[in-house]
Amino acid sequence: MDRFAAAEAFVRIVELGSFTACARDLRLRQATVSRWIAALEDELGVALLDRTTRSVRVTDAGERFYAQARELLAIWSNAQARARQDRRELTGRVRVSLPVVLGQRLISQHLAGFVRDHPSLELDLRFTDRYVDLVADGVDLALRVGAPVDSEYRAKTLGVTPRRLVAAPRLGAALGELADPRALARLPCLLHSGLNNRALWSFERAGEVVRVAVRGRVSVDHSETILALAIAGEGVALLASWLVDQEIARGRLVALLPEYAAPPAPIQILYAASRHTPAAVAAFVAFLEDALRPALRSGDAATSDV
């Protein structure tokens, strides 16, 4: 027996005055309604209704049960209405973790439109390059660069970002024309300390994959700082194309080993795996997809860490 359905049927019998009217109102067979009420009375151990062939009378126990069941049904109805409203109008709070540079460069300029479109929604945005545990840090979703390591969460790949090997023009001139990525093992490289395999760089050409263990005096957990050091001529950097392409066009950086391609880095959203993703979370995921689409390729390429 569905206790909730039986309680609803009982309330409708009291309010409509008969089993027949209740069955018609709930679009059920009268025999089904009778069976539910009998089962409900058996479980409660009291008679809720006195039945005759011509009328139905509510017992004293039935009156008390009716008052509480009616209140319960009203609470449930209000909860349903609120849930449906939340689906139409985004409410509540969404807590989001974003990589600092990617968030500042590619997402920040689009945030005003999202906030304007959803005036009842609160956003808690946390720009950080450190690893964020969704549960421990109380985060609803996290944008990650690189191969995922959190198998217990749902991951959605938004796309991949190509990467460029770059250096300042004067450093590039001093190095001469590089022909082989293995030469990087002898050169000063700028490492991103916040990523896995930061000292192992991979390149591919015509199906040949070359992995190089690189070294450097400077290790930083912030891509913008690595970019500034590269422009200043302090080392060779491997950075996202959306971060360096403009600097190459301005002549402040030059691309090295252009015939070799570094594996593109996936951009992924991680959020809790559940049957029903909250509408506000789903809306922000869609917003991130739109904001990042111009800078990313489709996500069918190989994965790696930036």
Backbone as numpy.savetxt, mean C-alpha at the origin, in Angstrom:
# Nx Ny Nz CAx CAy CAz Cx Cy Cz
-28.53 -22.26 12.68 -29.37 -21.05 12.68 -28.50 -19.80 12.68
-28.86 -18.86 11.86 -28.22 -17.55 11.86 -28.91 -16.71 12.94
-28.25 -16.52 14.09 -28.88 -15.84 15.21 -29.30 -14.42 14.85
-28.46 -13.75 14.08 -28.77 -12.37 13.72 -30.01 -12.31 12.84
-30.09 -13.21 11.85 -31.26 -13.25 10.97 -32.52 -13.61 11.75
-32.38 -14.54 12.71 -33.53 -14.94 13.52 -34.02 -13.78 14.38
-33.06 -13.02 14.96 -33.45 -11.87 15.77 -34.15 -10.82 14.93
-33.65 -10.61 13.71 -34.29 -9.66 12.81 -35.71 -10.10 12.46
-35.89 -11.40 12.22 -37.22 -11.92 11.91 -38.17 -11.73 13.09
-37.67 -11.98 14.30 -38.50 -11.80 15.49 -38.95 -10.35 15.62
-38.04 -9.41 15.45 -38.37 -7.99 15.55 -39.43 -7.62 14.52
-39.31 -8.11 13.31 -40.28 -7.79 12.26 -41.65 -8.40 12.56
-41.68 -9.59 13.16 -42.97 -10.19 13.55 -43.68 -9.30 14.56
-42.92 -8.84 15.56 -43.51 -7.98 16.59 -44.03 -6.69 15.96
-43.28 -6.11 15.06 -43.65 -4.82 14.50 -44.74 -4.92 13.45
-44.78 -6.05 12.71 -45.77 -6.21 11.64 -46.99 -7.01 12.09
-46.87 -7.74 13.19 -48.03 -8.41 13.77 -48.30 -9.81 13.31
-47.50 -10.37 12.39 -47.77 -11.74 11.94 -46.53 -12.33 11.27
-46.52 -13.68 11.25 -45.46 -14.40 10.55 -45.55 -14.15 9.05
-46.78 -14.08 8.55 -46.98 -13.90 7.11 -46.41 -12.56 6.64
-46.72 -11.49 7.39 -46.22 -10.17 7.02 -44.70 -10.10 7.13
-44.15 -10.75 8.14 -42.70 -10.78 8.30 -42.03 -11.49 7.12
-42.57 -12.65 6.74 -42.00 -13.41 5.63 -42.05 -12.60 4.34
-43.16 -11.89 4.14 -43.29 -11.07 2.94 -42.27 -9.92 2.96
-42.10 -9.30 4.13 -41.19 -8.16 4.25 -39.73 -8.58 4.03
-39.36 -9.74 4.54 -37.97 -10.21 4.41 -37.75 -11.08 3.18
-38.82 -11.30 2.42 -38.75 -12.11 1.20 -38.25 -13.53 1.51
-38.91 -14.11 2.51 -38.60 -15.47 2.93 -39.87 -16.31 2.91
-39.68 -17.62 2.92 -40.84 -18.50 3.08 -41.29 -18.44 4.54
-42.62 -18.53 4.74 -43.14 -18.47 6.10 -42.62 -19.62 6.94
-42.43 -20.78 6.32 -41.91 -21.93 7.06 -40.50 -21.66 7.58
-39.72 -20.91 6.79 -38.36 -20.57 7.23 -38.40 -19.67 8.45
-39.29 -18.67 8.42 -39.42 -17.77 9.55 -39.85 -18.54 10.80
-40.82 -19.42 10.65 -41.30 -20.22 11.79 -40.17 -21.07 12.37
-39.35 -21.65 11.49 -38.25 -22.50 11.95 -37.21 -21.69 12.71
-36.93 -20.49 12.22 -35.95 -19.65 12.89 -36.42 -19.25 14.29
-37.68 -18.86 14.40 -38.20 -18.42 15.70 -38.23 -19.59 16.69
-38.61 -20.76 16.22 -38.62 -21.94 17.09 -37.20 -22.25 17.58
-36.22 -22.16 16.68 -34.84 -22.43 17.07 -34.33 -21.38 18.05
-34.73 -20.12 17.84 -34.33 -19.05 18.74 -34.90 -19.27 20.13
-36.16 -19.64 20.21 -36.79 -19.90 21.50 -36.14 -21.10 22.19
-35.81 -22.13 21.42 -35.14 -23.30 22.01 -33.79 -22.91 22.60
-33.06 -22.07 21.88 -31.73 -21.67 22.37 -31.83 -20.80 23.61
-32.83 -19.90 23.64 -33.00 -19.02 24.79 -33.67 -19.71 25.96
-34.41 -20.75 25.67 -35.11 -21.49 26.73 -36.35 -20.80 27.24
-36.90 -19.87 26.45 -38.13 -19.17 26.83 -39.01 -19.02 25.59
-40.31 -18.85 25.83 -41.23 -18.56 24.73 -41.24 -17.06 24.49
-41.02 -16.68 23.26 -41.03 -15.26 22.91 -42.39 -14.83 22.38
-43.11 -15.77 21.78 -44.39 -15.47 21.16 -45.41 -16.53 21.55
-46.64 -16.09 21.80 -47.78 -17.00 21.93 -48.51 -16.98 20.60
-48.63 -18.16 19.96 -49.22 -18.22 18.63 -50.57 -18.93 18.70
-51.52 -18.40 17.95 -52.77 -19.11 17.69 -52.97 -19.08 16.18
-54.01 -19.72 15.72 -54.26 -19.74 14.27 -54.65 -18.36 13.77
-55.07 -17.47 14.67 -55.55 -16.16 14.23 -54.65 -15.00 14.65
-53.78 -15.19 15.65 -53.02 -14.04 16.15 -51.68 -14.48 16.75
-50.84 -13.48 16.96 -49.54 -13.67 17.61 -49.44 -12.65 18.73
-49.11 -13.12 19.95 -48.96 -12.22 21.09 -47.54 -12.34 21.63
-46.97 -11.21 21.96 -45.60 -11.20 22.48 -45.64 -11.47 23.98
-44.83 -12.40 24.45 -44.76 -12.71 25.88 -43.94 -11.64 26.60
-43.94 -11.70 27.96 -43.14 -10.75 28.73 -41.65 -10.90 28.39
-41.20 -12.16 28.28 -39.80 -12.40 27.90 -39.54 -11.87 26.49
-40.56 -12.04 25.62 -40.43 -11.54 24.26 -40.33 -10.03 24.20
-41.07 -9.33 25.07 -41.00 -7.87 25.11 -39.59 -7.41 25.48
-39.01 -8.06 26.51 -37.65 -7.67 26.93 -36.63 -7.98 25.82
-36.78 -9.15 25.20 -35.86 -9.52 24.13 -36.01 -8.59 22.93
-37.25 -8.21 22.64 -37.52 -7.31 21.51 -36.79 -5.98 21.69
-36.85 -5.41 22.90 -36.23 -4.10 23.13 -34.72 -4.16 22.87
-34.08 -5.23 23.34 -32.63 -5.33 23.16 -32.26 -5.71 21.73
-33.06 -6.60 21.13 -32.77 -7.00 19.75 -32.95 -5.83 18.80
-33.97 -5.02 19.05 -34.20 -3.85 18.20 -33.04 -2.86 18.29
-32.52 -2.69 19.50 -31.37 -1.81 19.69 -30.14 -2.36 18.96
-29.94 -3.67 19.06 -28.81 -4.31 18.38 -28.91 -4.13 16.86
-30.10 -4.33 16.31 -30.30 -4.18 14.87 -30.07 -2.73 14.42
-30.46 -1.78 15.26 -30.24 -0.37 14.92 -28.74 -0.05 14.88
-28.00 -0.60 15.84 -26.54 -0.40 15.85 -25.92 -0.98 14.59
-26.36 -2.18 14.23 -25.84 -2.84 13.03 -26.17 -2.04 11.77
-27.40 -1.53 11.71 -27.81 -0.75 10.54 -26.97 0.53 10.41
-26.72 1.18 11.55 -25.89 2.39 11.53 -24.46 2.08 11.11
-23.95 0.94 11.59 -22.59 0.54 11.22 -22.48 0.27 9.72
-23.50 -0.37 9.17 -23.51 -0.62 7.72 -23.54 0.69 6.94
-24.40 1.61 7.39 -24.51 2.89 6.69 -23.20 3.66 6.74
-22.53 3.61 7.90 -21.25 4.32 8.04 -20.18 3.70 7.13
-20.17 2.37 7.05 -19.20 1.69 6.20 -19.42 2.05 4.73
-20.69 2.09 4.32 -20.98 2.45 2.93 -20.60 3.91 2.65
-20.81 4.77 3.64 -20.44 6.18 3.47 -18.93 6.31 3.34
-18.19 5.53 4.15 -16.73 5.58 4.09 -16.22 5.14 2.74
-16.95 4.25 2.07 -16.54 3.81 0.74 -16.71 4.94 -0.28
-17.74 5.77 -0.06 -17.98 6.86 -1.00 -17.09 8.07 -0.69
-17.01 8.42 0.60 -16.21 9.56 1.03 -15.09 9.05 1.92
-13.86 9.27 1.52 -12.73 8.75 2.26 -12.60 9.47 3.60
-12.52 8.69 4.67 -12.39 9.24 6.01 -11.29 8.49 6.75
-10.99 8.95 7.95 -9.98 8.28 8.76 -8.59 8.84 8.49
-7.59 8.02 8.79 -6.19 8.43 8.63 -5.41 7.35 7.91
-4.54 7.77 7.00 -3.64 6.86 6.29 -2.21 7.24 6.65
-1.46 6.26 7.15 -0.06 6.49 7.55 0.84 5.86 6.48
1.70 6.68 5.89 2.49 6.27 4.73 3.97 6.54 4.97
4.80 5.55 4.64 6.25 5.72 4.68 6.77 5.85 3.25
7.57 6.90 2.99 8.09 7.17 1.65 9.59 7.39 1.71
10.35 6.86 0.73 11.77 7.19 0.65 11.94 8.70 0.48
12.95 9.26 1.13 13.07 10.72 1.19 13.17 11.36 -0.19
14.17 10.98 -0.97 14.41 11.67 -2.23 13.32 11.37 -3.24
12.93 10.11 -3.36 11.86 9.76 -4.29 10.58 10.50 -3.92
10.28 10.56 -2.63 9.08 11.26 -2.19 9.13 12.74 -2.51
10.30 13.36 -2.26 10.42 14.79 -2.52 10.42 15.11 -4.01
11.11 14.30 -4.79 11.28 14.60 -6.22 10.04 14.25 -7.05
9.39 13.12 -6.72 8.35 12.62 -7.62 6.93 12.67 -7.06
6.78 12.83 -5.75 5.45 12.71 -5.16 4.95 14.02 -4.55
5.84 14.76 -3.89 5.41 15.94 -3.12 4.58 16.92 -3.93
4.97 17.14 -5.19 4.27 18.16 -5.99 2.85 17.75 -6.35
2.52 16.47 -6.18 1.18 16.00 -6.52 0.26 15.89 -5.29
0.82 16.06 -4.09 0.05 15.81 -2.87 -1.11 16.78 -2.69
-0.92 18.03 -3.08 -1.98 19.03 -2.86 -3.28 18.62 -3.53
-3.20 18.07 -4.73 -4.40 17.64 -5.43 -5.12 16.53 -4.70
-4.36 15.56 -4.16 -4.99 14.46 -3.42 -5.65 14.97 -2.15
-4.97 15.83 -1.43 -5.52 16.39 -0.19 -6.79 17.19 -0.49
-6.77 17.95 -1.56 -7.93 18.76 -1.94 -9.12 17.88 -2.31
-8.85 16.76 -2.97 -9.94 15.88 -3.42 -10.57 15.10 -2.28
-9.87 14.97 -1.14 -10.37 14.15 -0.03 -10.29 14.94 1.28
-11.18 15.91 1.46 -11.09 16.81 2.61 -11.34 16.15 3.96
-11.96 14.96 3.98 -12.25 14.30 5.25 -11.19 13.27 5.63
-10.14 13.16 4.82 -9.10 12.17 5.05 -7.87 12.83 5.67
-7.30 12.17 6.69 -6.06 12.64 7.30 -4.89 11.85 6.75
-3.81 12.53 6.40 -2.60 11.89 5.89 -1.47 12.08 6.89
-0.78 10.99 7.21 0.41 11.02 8.06 1.55 10.49 7.21
2.33 11.39 6.60 3.40 11.01 5.68 4.74 11.07 6.40
5.49 9.98 6.28 6.78 9.89 6.95 7.88 9.66 5.91
8.67 10.68 5.67 9.76 10.59 4.70 11.00 10.07 5.41
11.41 8.86 5.06 12.57 8.25 5.69 13.18 7.21 4.76
14.50 7.07 4.85 15.18 6.04 4.07 15.48 4.80 4.91
15.10 4.82 6.19 15.35 3.64 7.01 14.28 2.58 6.75
14.60 1.33 7.08 13.63 0.25 6.94 12.50 0.48 7.92
11.28 0.38 7.44 10.10 0.59 8.28 9.31 -0.70 8.36
9.04 -1.14 9.59 8.19 -2.30 9.81 6.75 -1.80 9.93
5.89 -2.26 9.03 4.53 -1.72 8.98 3.80 -1.86 10.30
3.92 -3.03 10.93 3.19 -3.27 12.17 3.83 -2.52 13.33
5.15 -2.69 13.51 5.83 -2.07 14.65 5.78 -0.55 14.60
5.83 0.01 13.39 5.84 1.47 13.24 4.45 2.05 13.00
3.43 1.20 12.98 2.07 1.69 12.81 1.82 2.35 11.48
2.34 1.75 10.41 2.22 2.31 9.07 1.25 1.48 8.24
0.39 2.15 7.48 -0.59 1.45 6.64 0.03 0.94 5.35
0.91 1.72 4.78 1.59 1.29 3.55 2.95 1.97 3.46
3.87 1.28 2.76 5.23 1.79 2.61 5.64 1.67 1.15
6.25 2.72 0.64 6.81 2.69 -0.70 8.26 2.25 -0.58
8.63 1.22 -1.32 9.98 0.67 -1.22 10.66 0.67 -2.58
11.97 0.87 -2.55 12.79 0.78 -3.75 13.67 -0.45 -3.60
13.63 -1.35 -4.59 14.44 -2.55 -4.53 13.60 -3.79 -4.31
14.26 -4.94 -4.32 13.57 -6.22 -4.18 12.92 -6.31 -2.80
11.68 -6.81 -2.70 10.99 -6.88 -1.42 11.59 -7.94 -0.51
11.51 -7.68 0.80 11.99 -8.66 1.78 10.90 -9.03 2.78
9.72 -8.43 2.66 8.63 -8.66 3.61 7.56 -9.54 2.98
7.77 -10.84 3.02 6.85 -11.75 2.35 5.47 -11.79 3.00
5.38 -11.34 4.28 4.09 -11.41 4.96 3.15 -10.28 4.54
3.64 -9.32 3.76 2.82 -8.21 3.32 2.45 -8.37 1.85
1.42 -7.68 1.46 1.05 -7.64 0.05 1.93 -6.60 -0.65
2.50 -6.98 -1.77 3.39 -6.08 -2.52 2.81 -5.84 -3.90
2.77 -4.59 -4.29 2.31 -4.22 -5.63 3.42 -3.44 -6.32
3.92 -3.97 -7.43 4.98 -3.31 -8.17 4.38 -2.24 -9.08
4.80 -1.00 -8.87 4.29 0.11 -9.68 5.06 0.25 -10.98
6.28 -0.22 -10.98 7.13 -0.12 -12.16 8.58 -0.25 -11.75
9.47 0.02 -12.66 10.90 -0.04 -12.36 11.55 1.25 -12.85
12.61 1.63 -12.18 13.33 2.83 -12.57 14.71 2.46 -13.11
15.02 2.86 -14.35 16.37 2.61 -14.88 17.41 3.35 -14.03
18.65 2.86 -14.08 19.73 3.50 -13.32 20.89 3.83 -14.24
21.62 4.85 -13.85 22.75 5.31 -14.65 24.02 5.29 -13.79
25.13 4.93 -14.43 26.44 5.04 -13.81 27.00 6.39 -14.23
27.29 7.25 -13.26 27.64 8.64 -13.58 28.85 9.11 -12.78
29.46 10.18 -13.29 30.55 10.85 -12.60 30.60 12.28 -13.10
31.31 13.14 -12.36 31.51 14.52 -12.81 32.37 14.51 -14.07
32.19 15.47 -14.97 32.97 15.49 -16.22 34.48 15.44 -16.00
34.99 16.18 -15.01 36.44 16.19 -14.82 36.94 14.84 -14.30
36.13 14.17 -13.47 36.52 12.84 -13.03 36.42 11.86 -14.18
35.37 11.99 -14.98 35.23 11.12 -16.14 36.40 11.27 -17.10
36.85 12.51 -17.30 38.00 12.75 -18.19 39.27 12.14 -17.61
39.43 12.25 -16.29 40.62 11.70 -15.64 40.64 10.17 -15.71
39.47 9.56 -15.69 39.39 8.11 -15.74 39.64 7.58 -17.14
39.43 8.41 -18.14 39.56 7.95 -19.51 38.31 7.18 -19.92
38.35 6.57 -21.07 37.18 5.84 -21.57 37.13 4.45 -20.94
36.16 4.23 -20.07 36.01 2.91 -19.44 35.41 1.94 -20.45
35.99 0.74 -20.51 35.48 -0.26 -21.45 34.89 -1.46 -20.74
35.19 -1.62 -19.44 34.76 -2.82 -18.72 34.33 -2.43 -17.31
33.15 -2.88 -16.86 32.70 -2.54 -15.50 33.66 -3.01 -14.42
34.46 -4.01 -14.69 35.38 -4.52 -13.68 36.39 -3.47 -13.23
36.60 -2.47 -14.08 37.51 -1.39 -13.72 37.01 -0.59 -12.53
35.70 -0.67 -12.26 35.13 0.07 -11.13 35.70 -0.40 -9.80
36.20 -1.62 -9.74 36.77 -2.14 -8.49 37.98 -1.32 -8.04
38.61 -0.59 -8.97 39.81 0.19 -8.64 39.50 1.68 -8.51
38.23 2.05 -8.67 37.87 3.47 -8.68 37.13 3.87 -7.41
37.17 5.16 -7.05 36.40 5.62 -5.89 34.90 5.64 -6.23
34.13 4.88 -5.49 32.68 4.79 -5.73 31.92 5.34 -4.53
30.76 5.87 -4.78 29.89 6.42 -3.74 28.80 5.40 -3.44
28.74 4.93 -2.20 27.87 3.82 -1.85 26.65 4.31 -1.07
25.53 3.66 -1.33 24.28 3.95 -0.59 24.19 2.96 0.56
24.41 3.44 1.78 24.49 2.55 2.94 23.15 2.00 3.38
22.06 2.55 2.86 20.74 2.09 3.30 20.19 0.94 2.49
20.96 0.38 1.57 20.45 -0.66 0.68 21.26 -1.94 0.80
20.59 -3.06 0.54 21.28 -4.34 0.50 22.23 -4.38 -0.70
23.30 -5.14 -0.57 24.26 -5.32 -1.67 24.77 -3.98 -2.22
24.93 -3.00 -1.33 25.33 -1.67 -1.79 26.73 -1.67 -2.42
27.58 -2.64 -2.03 28.94 -2.67 -2.56 29.10 -3.70 -3.68
28.00 -4.25 -4.17 28.05 -5.18 -5.29 27.16 -4.64 -6.40
27.79 -4.11 -7.44 27.06 -3.51 -8.55 27.02 -4.48 -9.72
25.87 -4.55 -10.37 25.69 -5.47 -11.49 25.42 -4.70 -12.78
25.92 -5.28 -13.88 25.71 -4.67 -15.20 25.48 -5.80 -16.21
24.80 -5.45 -17.30 24.48 -6.47 -18.31 24.67 -5.88 -19.70
25.24 -6.71 -20.58 25.37 -6.32 -21.98 25.27 -7.57 -22.85
24.33 -7.57 -23.76 24.15 -8.68 -24.71 24.06 -10.03 -23.99
23.34 -10.05 -22.88 23.14 -11.29 -22.15 24.23 -11.63 -21.16
25.32 -10.90 -21.17 26.41 -11.15 -20.23 26.21 -10.28 -18.99
26.20 -10.90 -17.81 26.04 -10.18 -16.55 27.40 -10.08 -15.87
27.76 -8.88 -15.48 29.02 -8.64 -14.78 28.71 -8.05 -13.41
29.22 -8.69 -12.37 29.04 -8.19 -11.00 30.39 -7.72 -10.48
30.39 -6.54 -9.92 31.64 -5.93 -9.48 31.54 -5.54 -8.01
32.50 -5.97 -7.22 32.60 -5.53 -5.82 33.31 -4.19 -5.81
32.58 -3.14 -5.45 33.13 -1.79 -5.50 33.49 -1.32 -4.09
34.32 -0.28 -4.05 34.73 0.28 -2.77 34.66 1.80 -2.83
34.60 2.40 -1.66 34.59 3.86 -1.62 34.81 4.36 -0.22
35.34 5.57 -0.12 35.57 6.16 1.20 34.29 6.71 1.81
33.30 6.96 0.96 32.07 7.60 1.43 30.89 6.65 1.25
30.14 6.46 2.33 28.92 5.66 2.29 27.81 6.50 2.91
26.73 6.70 2.18 25.67 7.61 2.60 24.32 6.92 2.43
23.37 7.22 3.33 22.04 6.62 3.21 21.03 7.58 2.57
21.52 8.52 1.75 20.67 9.56 1.18 21.10 9.81 -0.26
20.22 9.50 -1.22 20.58 9.58 -2.64 20.93 10.99 -3.09
20.25 11.99 -2.53 20.52 13.38 -2.92 21.95 13.78 -2.55
22.42 13.28 -1.41 23.79 13.58 -1.00 24.80 12.88 -1.91
24.50 11.64 -2.28 25.36 10.93 -3.23 25.42 11.71 -4.55
24.29 12.22 -4.99 24.25 13.02 -6.22 25.15 14.25 -6.10
25.06 14.95 -4.98 25.87 16.15 -4.78 27.36 15.81 -4.78
27.73 14.71 -4.14 29.13 14.29 -4.11 29.62 13.91 -5.50
28.76 13.25 -6.27 29.14 12.88 -7.63 29.37 14.13 -8.48
28.48 15.11 -8.37 28.63 16.36 -9.12 29.92 17.08 -8.72
30.29 16.95 -7.43 31.51 17.60 -6.94 32.77 16.84 -7.34
32.62 15.68 -7.99 33.77 14.94 -8.46 34.40 14.02 -7.43
33.64 13.66 -6.40 34.19 12.84 -5.33 34.05 11.34 -5.54
33.48 10.92 -6.65 33.39 9.49 -6.91 32.39 9.16 -7.99
32.35 7.87 -8.31 31.40 7.34 -9.30 30.14 6.91 -8.57
28.99 7.19 -9.14 27.72 6.86 -8.49 26.82 6.07 -9.42
26.01 5.21 -8.83 24.99 4.46 -9.56 23.64 4.90 -9.00
22.91 5.70 -9.78 21.70 6.34 -9.28 20.54 6.21 -10.27
19.35 6.43 -9.76 18.14 6.36 -10.59 18.20 7.40 -11.70
17.70 7.01 -12.86 17.75 7.92 -14.01 16.97 9.20 -13.77
15.82 9.12 -13.07 15.05 10.32 -12.82 15.80 11.31 -11.93
16.84 10.83 -11.24 17.62 11.70 -10.37 18.80 12.34 -11.11
19.32 11.66 -12.13 20.56 12.14 -12.77 20.38 12.64 -14.20
19.30 12.27 -14.88 19.17 12.63 -16.30 19.25 14.13 -16.54
18.62 14.90 -15.67 18.66 16.36 -15.84 20.07 16.90 -15.63
20.81 16.30 -14.70 22.18 16.75 -14.45 23.10 16.39 -15.62
22.82 15.26 -16.27 23.58 14.90 -17.48 23.29 15.90 -18.59
22.00 16.26 -18.74 21.62 17.23 -19.77 22.25 18.60 -19.52
22.45 18.95 -18.26 23.06 20.24 -17.91 24.58 20.22 -18.04
25.15 19.03 -18.22 26.59 18.92 -18.32 27.30 18.81 -16.99
26.56 18.63 -15.90 27.19 18.52 -14.59 27.60 17.08 -14.27
27.07 16.13 -15.04 27.45 14.72 -14.91 27.61 14.14 -16.31
28.39 13.07 -16.39 28.49 12.31 -17.64 28.16 10.86 -17.34
27.58 10.18 -18.31 27.26 8.77 -18.16 28.49 7.93 -18.49
28.78 6.94 -17.66 29.89 6.03 -17.88 29.36 4.68 -18.35
30.15 3.97 -19.13 29.78 2.63 -19.61 28.36 2.60 -20.17
28.02 3.49 -21.10 26.63 3.55 -21.59 26.18 2.28 -22.30
27.14 1.47 -22.78 26.76 0.23 -23.47 26.35 -0.87 -22.48
26.61 -0.65 -21.20 26.21 -1.61 -20.17 24.98 -1.06 -19.44
24.06 -1.93 -19.12 22.84 -1.52 -18.40 22.85 -2.09 -16.99
22.62 -1.23 -16.02 22.43 -1.71 -14.65 20.99 -2.20 -14.51
20.77 -3.30 -13.80 19.39 -3.78 -13.63 18.51 -2.69 -13.04
17.35 -2.46 -13.61 16.46 -1.43 -13.06 15.95 -1.83 -11.69
15.64 -0.85 -10.88 15.17 -1.11 -9.52 13.65 -1.04 -9.47
13.00 -2.06 -8.89 11.54 -2.02 -8.78 11.08 -1.02 -7.72
9.98 -0.38 -7.98 9.33 0.49 -7.01 8.05 -0.22 -6.59
7.95 -0.52 -5.30 6.82 -1.32 -4.83 6.13 -0.66 -3.65
4.84 -0.95 -3.55 4.05 -0.54 -2.39 3.78 -1.79 -1.56
4.05 -1.70 -0.27 3.76 -2.79 0.65 2.64 -2.36 1.59
1.66 -3.24 1.78 0.61 -2.97 2.74 0.08 -4.29 3.27
-0.67 -4.23 4.36 -1.12 -5.44 5.03 -1.99 -6.28 4.11
-1.75 -7.59 4.13 -2.57 -8.50 3.33 -3.88 -8.75 4.05
-4.99 -8.43 3.39 -6.31 -8.67 3.97 -7.31 -8.80 2.83
-8.46 -9.36 3.14 -9.48 -9.56 2.11 -10.02 -8.22 1.62
-10.12 -7.26 2.52 -10.70 -5.97 2.15 -9.73 -4.85 2.50
-9.07 -4.33 1.50 -8.18 -3.20 1.71 -9.02 -1.95 1.99
-8.73 -1.20 3.07 -9.51 0.01 3.35 -9.53 0.94 2.15
-10.68 1.56 1.93 -10.85 2.41 0.75 -9.83 3.53 0.70
-9.50 4.10 1.86 -8.54 5.20 1.89 -7.15 4.73 1.47
-6.76 3.53 1.91 -5.46 2.98 1.52 -5.44 2.70 0.02
-6.51 2.10 -0.49 -6.59 1.80 -1.93 -6.51 3.09 -2.75
-7.14 4.15 -2.26 -7.12 5.42 -2.99 -5.72 6.01 -3.02
-4.98 5.90 -1.92 -3.62 6.45 -1.92 -2.68 5.61 -2.78
-2.91 4.31 -2.83 -2.13 3.46 -3.73 -2.35 3.91 -5.18
-3.60 4.15 -5.54 -3.91 4.62 -6.90 -3.26 5.98 -7.17
-3.26 6.84 -6.16 -2.60 8.14 -6.30 -1.11 7.98 -6.57
-0.45 7.07 -5.83 0.98 6.85 -6.03 1.26 6.32 -7.43
0.41 5.44 -7.91 0.58 4.92 -9.27 0.56 6.05 -10.29
-0.41 6.95 -10.16 -0.53 8.06 -11.10 0.66 9.02 -10.99
1.10 9.28 -9.75 2.18 10.23 -9.54 3.51 9.72 -10.08
3.74 8.41 -9.97 5.04 7.84 -10.34 5.10 7.36 -11.78
3.95 7.21 -12.42 3.93 6.62 -13.77 4.87 7.31 -14.76
4.94 8.65 -14.81 5.82 9.27 -15.81 7.30 8.92 -15.63
7.72 8.60 -14.40 9.14 8.35 -14.15 9.52 6.89 -14.22
8.53 6.00 -14.31 8.81 4.57 -14.22 8.46 3.86 -15.50
9.14 2.73 -15.73 8.76 1.82 -16.78 7.83 0.77 -16.19
7.19 -0.02 -17.06 6.34 -1.11 -16.57 7.17 -2.06 -15.75
6.51 -2.75 -14.81 7.23 -3.52 -13.81 7.59 -4.93 -14.20
7.84 -5.22 -15.48 8.14 -6.59 -15.86 9.64 -6.84 -16.00
10.45 -5.87 -15.63 11.90 -6.04 -15.76 12.48 -6.72 -14.54
13.77 -7.04 -14.61 14.44 -7.70 -13.49 14.44 -6.78 -12.28
14.55 -7.37 -11.10 14.55 -6.58 -9.88 15.94 -6.53 -9.29
16.18 -5.46 -8.54 17.46 -5.31 -7.86 17.31 -4.22 -6.82
18.34 -3.99 -6.04 18.36 -2.87 -5.11 18.98 -1.67 -5.79
18.46 -0.48 -5.46 19.08 0.74 -5.96 20.39 0.97 -5.21
